[in-house]
Amino acid sequence: MLIDRSGIITRGRTLPSANKKRVLFYGACHASVFARIFETFCTDYSYSFDKITNYQIIRDKIPFPYESISEWDIIVFNPIFRYPGYETSRLIEECIKKNVKYVCYPYLEWRGYFPHIKEEYFINMPFWHYPIAVDLASKYENFDSYLAQFDKHFSEGDYIFENLEATSETLRQNEKLGDCNVIISDYIAREYRKQRLFLIPSHPSQVLYKEMIKRLSDEIDLPIDPSYLYSAAEPQEGVKVPIHPIVSTRLELNFQDADFQNNTSSFGNRTIPWSDYMRLSYGFGKGGTMWQANSPTAIKCVLGQTDELSLNEFIRIPKGTIFQARASSTSDLLHLSLDVTWADPEFRHKIMNWKDLYIYKNHWDETKIEN
């Protein structure tokens, strides 16, 4: 049976060469990055680079197109062990049978910078975060006491070192079990203190991607324009989890990077510093939800229509402004009373001394908490 592959294969560049060759990158988000980089920077223009995203075909229960393996000259993939029918051991067998070169690299996940981290619902969407920071919030009314208790999970005991060894060993075992002919655990062990290698546990930084591209380029014998290696642009920019400052100190990292970014959320391209990240975690644990202005509007310290208030009783707010708060109804049913747990820095200082805060509810969209 022929499979309709129109929705699962992203085709690479159109080739003018008579001797056309094709490479398939098959894997998770890293495969998409590799395909894009080779497509852009490979200087052998007899090659084109296709991609198939493994978690998409697994989710949609679309079989891998084993019957079409011969249309590719090289297949580059990360191993799959636990999804019946998608195990890459079968892919290797088919490549050997049909004389197709294959290259296997490990799934790029490493948690050495991120002890206690999990991927769960956080603030307004599923994301990597520190659940301890959320769980502790319900136990503390004082923010400074909350922070002190949170920090103890990183400053006391040996867990951050145990986590470092465990995640490194998991990567080494995956390289071994997957029979990977391109490995990266050695580079991580040697370099993780010098430069940040992962933005989140499953997203490498450009530093690590450059090393992977060098190793893949050598393995498949395809040249890369050196200008790629001169670039500092992050292939998966805009999504980053803070490295706790205590972790940076105890692991003797040569850098600090405790910023938070999530451009797939209502935060957009904002970079959130460590203190704000902890306020967001605290507020989330206290039941705060995210609110975003859907039109130009106002926030008020007195309940009433804006045109009836004095200038010191309201602040004009542009569309797109966000904050985190717990909301309750008001007597007029048109407004909401807010207990703000985090506010956009652009107007945070203006409301610091307000005892009460009100918004016109039709001008704001709330992101509900999902459990």
SEVEXGU-988265 format. One record per residue (C-alpha): residue number from 1; x, y, z. Coordinates in Angstrom, 2 decimals, always signed. Example, Ala and Ser with C-alpha at 12.3 -4.5 7.8 and 13.67 -1.06 7.14 Angstrom:
<rs>
+-----+---------+---------+---------+
| pos |      xx |      yy |      zz |
+-----+---------+---------+---------+
|   1 |  +12.30 |   -4.50 |   +7.80 |
|   2 |  +13.67 |   -1.06 |   +7.14 |
+-----+---------+---------+---------+
</rs>
This chain:
<rs>
+-----+---------+---------+---------+
| pos |      xx |      yy |      zz |
+-----+---------+---------+---------+
|   1 |   +0.00 |   +0.00 |   +0.00 |
|   2 |   +1.34 |   +3.39 |   -0.97 |
|   3 |   +1.12 |   +6.01 |   +1.76 |
|   4 |   -0.06 |   +9.55 |   +1.11 |
|   5 |   +3.12 |  +11.35 |   +2.11 |
|   6 |   +2.09 |  +14.83 |   +1.02 |
|   7 |   +1.46 |  +15.95 |   +4.59 |
|   8 |   +4.47 |  +14.44 |   +6.34 |
|   9 |   +7.50 |  +15.26 |   +4.17 |
|  10 |   +8.77 |  +18.81 |   +3.91 |
|  11 |  +10.75 |  +18.97 |   +0.69 |
|  12 |  +14.01 |  +20.86 |   +0.37 |
|  13 |  +15.41 |  +23.10 |   -2.34 |
|  14 |  +14.78 |  +22.49 |   -6.04 |
|  15 |  +17.95 |  +21.24 |   -7.66 |
|  16 |  +19.27 |  +22.41 |  -11.04 |
|  17 |  +21.91 |  +19.66 |  -11.07 |
|  18 |  +21.43 |  +16.62 |  -13.30 |
|  19 |  +22.97 |  +14.45 |  -10.57 |
|  20 |  +20.41 |  +15.24 |   -7.88 |
|  21 |  +20.79 |  +13.75 |   -4.42 |
|  22 |  +18.50 |  +13.95 |   -1.39 |
|  23 |  +19.08 |  +13.82 |   +2.37 |
|  24 |  +16.26 |  +13.13 |   +4.82 |
|  25 |  +16.40 |  +14.50 |   +8.36 |
|  26 |  +13.98 |  +12.47 |  +10.46 |
|  27 |  +13.50 |  +13.38 |  +14.11 |
|  28 |  +12.09 |  +15.89 |  +16.56 |
|  29 |  +12.53 |  +19.67 |  +16.43 |
|  30 |  +16.31 |  +19.24 |  +16.15 |
|  31 |  +15.89 |  +17.50 |  +12.79 |
|  32 |  +14.00 |  +20.53 |  +11.49 |
|  33 |  +16.83 |  +22.78 |  +12.61 |
|  34 |  +19.46 |  +20.56 |  +10.98 |
|  35 |  +17.51 |  +20.42 |   +7.71 |
|  36 |  +17.15 |  +24.21 |   +7.67 |
|  37 |  +20.84 |  +24.80 |   +8.34 |
|  38 |  +22.06 |  +22.34 |   +5.70 |
|  39 |  +19.49 |  +23.70 |   +3.25 |
|  40 |  +20.84 |  +27.21 |   +3.78 |
|  41 |  +24.56 |  +26.64 |   +4.24 |
|  42 |  +25.52 |  +23.41 |   +2.44 |
|  43 |  +27.69 |  +24.42 |   -0.52 |
|  44 |  +27.24 |  +21.19 |   -2.47 |
|  45 |  +24.26 |  +22.20 |   -4.58 |
|  46 |  +23.69 |  +18.70 |   -5.90 |
|  47 |  +21.99 |  +17.94 |   -2.56 |
|  48 |  +18.54 |  +18.80 |   -1.28 |
|  49 |  +17.38 |  +18.34 |   +2.31 |
|  50 |  +13.96 |  +16.98 |   +3.30 |
|  51 |  +12.52 |  +16.48 |   +6.77 |
|  52 |   +9.94 |  +14.37 |   +8.56 |
|  53 |   +8.99 |  +15.25 |  +12.14 |
|  54 |   +8.78 |  +12.00 |  +14.11 |
|  55 |   +6.40 |  +13.11 |  +16.88 |
|  56 |   +3.91 |  +14.38 |  +14.31 |
|  57 |   +3.61 |  +11.10 |  +12.42 |
|  58 |   +3.53 |   +9.18 |  +15.72 |
|  59 |   +0.77 |  +11.45 |  +17.04 |
|  60 |   -1.24 |  +11.16 |  +13.82 |
|  61 |   -0.55 |   +7.40 |  +13.52 |
|  62 |   +0.98 |   +7.80 |  +10.05 |
|  63 |   +3.49 |   +5.03 |   +9.26 |
|  64 |   +7.02 |   +5.98 |   +8.31 |
|  65 |   +7.40 |   +5.57 |   +4.51 |
|  66 |   +9.78 |   +2.60 |   +4.56 |
|  67 |   +8.77 |   +1.69 |   +1.02 |
|  68 |  +10.29 |   +4.98 |   -0.23 |
|  69 |  +13.64 |   +4.84 |   +1.56 |
|  70 |  +15.52 |   +4.41 |   -1.71 |
|  71 |  +14.58 |   +7.91 |   -2.86 |
|  72 |  +17.05 |   +9.31 |   -0.33 |
|  73 |  +20.81 |   +8.97 |   -0.54 |
|  74 |  +21.32 |   +9.64 |   +3.18 |
|  75 |  +18.93 |   +9.45 |   +6.13 |
|  76 |  +19.86 |  +11.28 |   +9.35 |
|  77 |  +17.78 |  +10.56 |  +12.44 |
|  78 |  +17.62 |  +10.32 |  +16.22 |
|  79 |  +16.74 |   +6.93 |  +17.73 |
|  80 |  +13.23 |   +5.92 |  +18.75 |
|  81 |  +12.94 |   +3.06 |  +21.24 |
|  82 |   +9.50 |   +2.96 |  +22.81 |
|  83 |   +6.89 |   +3.55 |  +20.09 |
|  84 |   +5.87 |   +0.25 |  +18.46 |
|  85 |   +6.09 |   +0.45 |  +14.69 |
|  86 |   +8.36 |   +3.49 |  +14.79 |
|  87 |  +11.49 |   +1.92 |  +16.31 |
|  88 |  +14.45 |   +3.19 |  +14.32 |
|  89 |  +16.09 |   -0.24 |  +14.51 |
|  90 |  +13.76 |   -1.13 |  +11.62 |
|  91 |  +14.86 |   +2.00 |   +9.75 |
|  92 |  +18.48 |   +0.88 |  +10.08 |
|  93 |  +17.57 |   -2.58 |   +8.74 |
|  94 |  +15.81 |   -1.06 |   +5.73 |
|  95 |  +18.72 |   +1.30 |   +5.03 |
|  96 |  +21.19 |   -1.59 |   +5.07 |
|  97 |  +18.92 |   -3.69 |   +2.88 |
|  98 |  +18.53 |   -0.91 |   +0.28 |
|  99 |  +22.11 |   +0.38 |   +0.51 |
| 100 |  +21.14 |   +3.80 |   +1.85 |
| 101 |  +23.67 |   +5.58 |   +4.05 |
| 102 |  +22.31 |   +6.37 |   +7.51 |
| 103 |  +23.55 |   +8.57 |  +10.34 |
| 104 |  +22.15 |   +8.37 |  +13.86 |
| 105 |  +22.58 |  +11.09 |  +16.46 |
| 106 |  +21.14 |  +11.12 |  +20.02 |
| 107 |  +17.96 |  +12.93 |  +21.00 |
| 108 |  +19.33 |  +16.24 |  +22.28 |
| 109 |  +18.09 |  +16.56 |  +25.83 |
| 110 |  +20.27 |  +17.35 |  +28.84 |
| 111 |  +19.13 |  +18.68 |  +32.23 |
| 112 |  +22.44 |  +19.47 |  +33.88 |
| 113 |  +21.66 |  +23.17 |  +34.26 |
| 114 |  +18.13 |  +22.53 |  +35.49 |
| 115 |  +17.80 |  +20.41 |  +38.66 |
| 116 |  +14.17 |  +19.90 |  +39.78 |
| 117 |  +12.80 |  +20.93 |  +36.38 |
| 118 |   +9.69 |  +19.39 |  +34.76 |
| 119 |   +7.57 |  +20.06 |  +31.70 |
| 120 |   +4.10 |  +20.92 |  +32.99 |
| 121 |   +1.46 |  +23.63 |  +32.64 |
| 122 |   +3.04 |  +26.89 |  +33.77 |
| 123 |   +1.56 |  +30.41 |  +33.76 |
| 124 |   -0.44 |  +30.04 |  +30.55 |
| 125 |   +0.76 |  +26.98 |  +28.62 |
| 126 |   +2.77 |  +23.73 |  +28.95 |
| 127 |   +6.40 |  +24.63 |  +29.51 |
| 128 |   +9.57 |  +23.57 |  +31.31 |
| 129 |   +9.66 |  +25.11 |  +34.78 |
| 130 |  +10.47 |  +24.48 |  +38.45 |
| 131 |   +7.36 |  +22.98 |  +40.13 |
| 132 |   +8.90 |  +23.51 |  +43.57 |
| 133 |   +8.57 |  +27.26 |  +43.00 |
| 134 |   +4.84 |  +26.87 |  +42.37 |
| 135 |   +4.16 |  +24.38 |  +45.15 |
| 136 |   +5.87 |  +26.50 |  +47.81 |
| 137 |   +3.78 |  +29.58 |  +47.03 |
| 138 |   +0.71 |  +28.29 |  +48.83 |
| 139 |   +2.74 |  +27.88 |  +52.03 |
| 140 |   +4.12 |  +31.40 |  +52.28 |
| 141 |   +2.45 |  +34.79 |  +52.48 |
| 142 |   +5.78 |  +36.60 |  +52.60 |
| 143 |   +7.62 |  +36.65 |  +49.27 |
| 144 |  +11.09 |  +36.90 |  +50.79 |
| 145 |  +10.43 |  +33.87 |  +53.03 |
| 146 |   +9.19 |  +32.01 |  +49.98 |
| 147 |  +12.38 |  +32.82 |  +48.05 |
| 148 |  +14.60 |  +31.74 |  +50.92 |
| 149 |  +12.87 |  +28.37 |  +51.13 |
| 150 |  +13.00 |  +27.88 |  +47.37 |
| 151 |  +16.73 |  +28.61 |  +47.29 |
| 152 |  +17.40 |  +25.90 |  +49.89 |
| 153 |  +16.47 |  +23.23 |  +47.34 |
| 154 |  +19.48 |  +24.36 |  +45.31 |
| 155 |  +21.95 |  +25.47 |  +47.98 |
| 156 |  +21.69 |  +22.44 |  +50.28 |
| 157 |  +22.54 |  +18.81 |  +49.65 |
| 158 |  +24.08 |  +17.16 |  +46.60 |
| 159 |  +21.08 |  +16.86 |  +44.30 |
| 160 |  +22.36 |  +19.32 |  +41.71 |
| 161 |  +25.48 |  +17.17 |  +41.28 |
| 162 |  +23.45 |  +13.96 |  +41.23 |
| 163 |  +21.20 |  +15.50 |  +38.58 |
| 164 |  +24.23 |  +16.48 |  +36.51 |
| 165 |  +25.61 |  +12.95 |  +36.55 |
| 166 |  +22.22 |  +11.30 |  +35.96 |
| 167 |  +21.32 |  +13.38 |  +32.91 |
| 168 |  +24.80 |  +12.94 |  +31.46 |
| 169 |  +24.61 |   +9.19 |  +31.94 |
| 170 |  +21.14 |   +9.09 |  +30.34 |
| 171 |  +22.54 |  +10.81 |  +27.25 |
| 172 |  +25.52 |   +8.44 |  +27.10 |
| 173 |  +23.21 |   +5.42 |  +27.37 |
| 174 |  +20.94 |   +6.76 |  +24.62 |
| 175 |  +23.96 |   +7.15 |  +22.36 |
| 176 |  +24.97 |   +3.57 |  +23.12 |
| 177 |  +21.50 |   +1.99 |  +22.83 |
| 178 |  +20.77 |   +3.92 |  +19.64 |
| 179 |  +24.10 |   +2.83 |  +18.13 |
| 180 |  +24.71 |   +6.50 |  +17.32 |
| 181 |  +27.58 |   +7.18 |  +14.93 |
| 182 |  +27.47 |  +10.88 |  +15.85 |
| 183 |  +27.72 |  +11.48 |  +19.61 |
| 184 |  +27.76 |  +14.70 |  +21.62 |
| 185 |  +28.02 |  +13.67 |  +25.30 |
| 186 |  +31.81 |  +14.08 |  +25.24 |
| 187 |  +31.51 |  +17.68 |  +24.05 |
| 188 |  +28.88 |  +18.53 |  +26.67 |
| 189 |  +31.00 |  +17.08 |  +29.47 |
| 190 |  +33.97 |  +19.14 |  +28.33 |
| 191 |  +32.21 |  +22.43 |  +27.53 |
| 192 |  +29.10 |  +22.88 |  +29.69 |
| 193 |  +30.90 |  +25.11 |  +32.21 |
| 194 |  +32.38 |  +27.42 |  +29.57 |
| 195 |  +29.27 |  +28.37 |  +27.56 |
| 196 |  +25.54 |  +27.79 |  +27.82 |
| 197 |  +24.74 |  +24.66 |  +25.79 |
| 198 |  +20.97 |  +24.34 |  +26.37 |
| 199 |  +18.27 |  +27.02 |  +26.46 |
| 200 |  +15.75 |  +24.51 |  +27.84 |
| 201 |  +16.47 |  +20.83 |  +28.50 |
| 202 |  +15.43 |  +19.84 |  +24.95 |
| 203 |  +16.60 |  +22.92 |  +23.00 |
| 204 |  +20.35 |  +23.25 |  +22.43 |
| 205 |  +21.93 |  +26.65 |  +22.12 |
| 206 |  +23.72 |  +27.80 |  +18.98 |
| 207 |  +27.01 |  +26.78 |  +20.60 |
| 208 |  +25.94 |  +23.13 |  +20.72 |
| 209 |  +24.20 |  +23.26 |  +17.35 |
| 210 |  +27.43 |  +24.45 |  +15.73 |
| 211 |  +29.28 |  +21.47 |  +17.15 |
| 212 |  +26.54 |  +19.10 |  +15.99 |
| 213 |  +26.63 |  +20.60 |  +12.49 |
| 214 |  +30.41 |  +20.12 |  +12.34 |
| 215 |  +30.08 |  +16.48 |  +13.38 |
| 216 |  +27.15 |  +15.76 |  +11.05 |
| 217 |  +28.93 |  +17.51 |   +8.19 |
| 218 |  +32.00 |  +15.32 |   +8.71 |
| 219 |  +29.91 |  +12.14 |   +8.96 |
| 220 |  +27.87 |  +12.71 |   +5.79 |
| 221 |  +30.79 |  +14.38 |   +4.00 |
| 222 |  +28.96 |  +17.53 |   +2.99 |
| 223 |  +30.60 |  +20.98 |   +3.15 |
| 224 |  +29.10 |  +23.86 |   +5.15 |
| 225 |  +29.64 |  +27.53 |   +4.36 |
| 226 |  +31.93 |  +28.82 |   +7.19 |
| 227 |  +29.63 |  +31.82 |   +7.64 |
| 228 |  +27.27 |  +29.54 |   +9.59 |
| 229 |  +30.00 |  +28.93 |  +12.15 |
| 230 |  +30.51 |  +32.69 |  +12.51 |
| 231 |  +26.87 |  +33.25 |  +13.49 |
| 232 |  +25.64 |  +33.68 |  +17.06 |
| 233 |  +21.94 |  +33.61 |  +16.06 |
| 234 |  +19.99 |  +31.06 |  +18.10 |
| 235 |  +18.19 |  +28.49 |  +15.89 |
| 236 |  +15.50 |  +28.11 |  +18.57 |
| 237 |  +15.53 |  +31.62 |  +19.99 |
| 238 |  +12.85 |  +33.09 |  +22.19 |
| 239 |  +12.34 |  +30.11 |  +24.51 |
| 240 |  +14.62 |  +29.91 |  +27.55 |
| 241 |  +14.46 |  +28.68 |  +31.15 |
| 242 |  +16.51 |  +30.42 |  +33.84 |
| 243 |  +19.56 |  +28.72 |  +35.27 |
| 244 |  +19.27 |  +29.30 |  +39.01 |
| 245 |  +22.13 |  +31.62 |  +40.12 |
| 246 |  +22.99 |  +29.15 |  +42.89 |
| 247 |  +23.35 |  +26.37 |  +40.30 |
| 248 |  +25.71 |  +28.56 |  +38.29 |
| 249 |  +27.85 |  +29.07 |  +41.39 |
| 250 |  +27.85 |  +25.50 |  +42.67 |
| 251 |  +28.53 |  +23.97 |  +39.24 |
| 252 |  +31.30 |  +26.56 |  +38.76 |
| 253 |  +29.87 |  +27.78 |  +35.46 |
| 254 |  +31.81 |  +30.57 |  +33.75 |
| 255 |  +28.57 |  +32.45 |  +33.08 |
| 256 |  +25.27 |  +33.46 |  +34.67 |
| 257 |  +22.02 |  +33.31 |  +32.71 |
| 258 |  +18.82 |  +33.43 |  +34.77 |
| 259 |  +16.58 |  +35.09 |  +32.16 |
| 260 |  +13.21 |  +33.62 |  +31.15 |
| 261 |  +11.76 |  +33.81 |  +27.64 |
| 262 |   +8.73 |  +32.24 |  +26.01 |
| 263 |   +7.80 |  +33.92 |  +22.75 |
| 264 |   +5.09 |  +31.34 |  +22.08 |
| 265 |   +3.08 |  +32.77 |  +25.00 |
| 266 |   +1.51 |  +36.12 |  +25.82 |
| 267 |   +4.96 |  +37.33 |  +26.93 |
| 268 |   +5.93 |  +37.69 |  +23.27 |
| 269 |   +9.54 |  +38.78 |  +22.82 |
| 270 |   +9.96 |  +39.99 |  +26.39 |
| 271 |  +13.00 |  +38.89 |  +28.35 |
| 272 |  +11.96 |  +38.32 |  +31.95 |
| 273 |  +14.72 |  +38.75 |  +34.60 |
| 274 |  +15.16 |  +36.34 |  +37.50 |
| 275 |  +13.31 |  +38.40 |  +40.10 |
| 276 |  +10.28 |  +38.74 |  +37.80 |
| 277 |  +10.40 |  +35.04 |  +36.96 |
| 278 |  +10.18 |  +34.19 |  +40.64 |
| 279 |   +7.31 |  +36.67 |  +41.11 |
| 280 |   +5.48 |  +34.98 |  +38.24 |
| 281 |   +6.07 |  +31.55 |  +39.79 |
| 282 |   +4.86 |  +32.82 |  +43.15 |
| 283 |   +1.78 |  +34.41 |  +41.61 |
| 284 |   +0.99 |  +31.27 |  +39.60 |
| 285 |   +1.19 |  +29.20 |  +42.76 |
| 286 |   -1.18 |  +31.67 |  +44.43 |
| 287 |   -3.77 |  +31.20 |  +41.69 |
| 288 |   -2.93 |  +34.20 |  +39.55 |
| 289 |   -3.82 |  +34.06 |  +35.86 |
| 290 |   -2.48 |  +36.07 |  +32.93 |
| 291 |   -4.47 |  +39.00 |  +31.59 |
| 292 |   -3.84 |  +40.83 |  +28.32 |
| 293 |   -5.46 |  +44.04 |  +27.08 |
| 294 |   -7.35 |  +43.42 |  +23.85 |
| 295 |   -7.75 |  +47.16 |  +23.16 |
| 296 |   -6.46 |  +50.49 |  +24.49 |
| 297 |   -7.95 |  +50.81 |  +27.97 |
| 298 |   -7.31 |  +52.03 |  +31.49 |
| 299 |   -6.61 |  +50.63 |  +34.93 |
| 300 |   -8.12 |  +52.47 |  +37.88 |
| 301 |   -7.70 |  +52.76 |  +41.61 |
| 302 |  -11.33 |  +53.86 |  +42.01 |
| 303 |  -14.34 |  +51.97 |  +40.68 |
| 304 |  -16.13 |  +54.02 |  +38.02 |
| 305 |  -16.15 |  +55.24 |  +34.44 |
| 306 |  -12.84 |  +56.68 |  +33.31 |
| 307 |  -14.32 |  +60.00 |  +32.15 |
| 308 |  -15.66 |  +60.52 |  +35.66 |
| 309 |  -12.31 |  +60.04 |  +37.39 |
| 310 |   -9.50 |  +62.46 |  +38.13 |
| 311 |   -6.17 |  +62.04 |  +36.31 |
| 312 |   -4.47 |  +60.51 |  +39.36 |
| 313 |   -7.15 |  +57.81 |  +39.64 |
| 314 |   -6.44 |  +55.97 |  +36.38 |
| 315 |   -3.63 |  +55.11 |  +33.95 |
| 316 |   -4.01 |  +54.70 |  +30.21 |
| 317 |   -2.89 |  +51.26 |  +29.04 |
| 318 |   -2.02 |  +50.28 |  +25.43 |
| 319 |   -3.34 |  +47.17 |  +23.72 |
| 320 |   -1.19 |  +44.13 |  +24.45 |
| 321 |   -0.28 |  +45.07 |  +28.03 |
| 322 |   -0.08 |  +41.98 |  +30.23 |
| 323 |   -0.15 |  +41.24 |  +33.95 |
| 324 |   -0.78 |  +38.37 |  +36.30 |
| 325 |   -3.53 |  +38.70 |  +38.89 |
| 326 |   -6.35 |  +37.11 |  +40.84 |
| 327 |   -9.67 |  +38.65 |  +39.83 |
| 328 |  -13.01 |  +39.04 |  +41.58 |
| 329 |  -16.34 |  +40.57 |  +40.55 |
| 330 |  -17.39 |  +44.09 |  +41.49 |
| 331 |  -20.78 |  +45.57 |  +42.38 |
| 332 |  -21.35 |  +47.07 |  +38.92 |
| 333 |  -20.61 |  +43.75 |  +37.11 |
| 334 |  -18.77 |  +45.67 |  +34.37 |
| 335 |  -15.42 |  +45.78 |  +36.13 |
| 336 |  -13.15 |  +43.34 |  +37.90 |
| 337 |  -11.19 |  +43.94 |  +41.06 |
| 338 |   -7.62 |  +42.66 |  +40.80 |
| 339 |   -5.00 |  +41.44 |  +43.22 |
| 340 |   -1.93 |  +41.88 |  +41.01 |
| 341 |   +0.90 |  +39.37 |  +41.50 |
| 342 |   +3.05 |  +40.54 |  +38.57 |
| 343 |   +2.76 |  +43.58 |  +36.32 |
| 344 |   +4.37 |  +44.63 |  +33.06 |
| 345 |   +7.39 |  +46.77 |  +34.05 |
| 346 |   +6.16 |  +49.60 |  +31.82 |
| 347 |   +3.47 |  +50.51 |  +34.33 |
| 348 |   +4.31 |  +48.47 |  +37.44 |
| 349 |   +5.81 |  +51.38 |  +39.35 |
| 350 |   +2.71 |  +53.49 |  +38.72 |
| 351 |   +0.42 |  +51.11 |  +40.63 |
| 352 |   +2.74 |  +50.10 |  +43.46 |
| 353 |   +0.99 |  +52.31 |  +46.01 |
| 354 |   -2.57 |  +51.63 |  +44.90 |
| 355 |   -4.63 |  +49.82 |  +47.50 |
| 356 |   -7.30 |  +48.83 |  +44.95 |
| 357 |   -7.13 |  +48.16 |  +41.22 |
| 358 |   -9.99 |  +47.82 |  +38.74 |
| 359 |  -10.28 |  +46.99 |  +35.04 |
| 360 |  -13.16 |  +47.08 |  +32.56 |
| 361 |  -13.47 |  +43.35 |  +31.95 |
| 362 |  -14.49 |  +43.47 |  +28.26 |
| 363 |  -11.16 |  +45.10 |  +27.44 |
| 364 |   -9.11 |  +42.18 |  +28.76 |
| 365 |   -8.58 |  +38.50 |  +27.88 |
| 366 |   -7.75 |  +35.99 |  +30.58 |
| 367 |   -5.70 |  +32.85 |  +30.13 |
| 368 |   -7.33 |  +30.20 |  +32.29 |
| 369 |   -5.31 |  +27.84 |  +34.46 |
| 370 |   -5.41 |  +24.27 |  +33.22 |
| 371 |   -4.77 |  +21.37 |  +35.57 |
+-----+---------+---------+---------+
</rs>
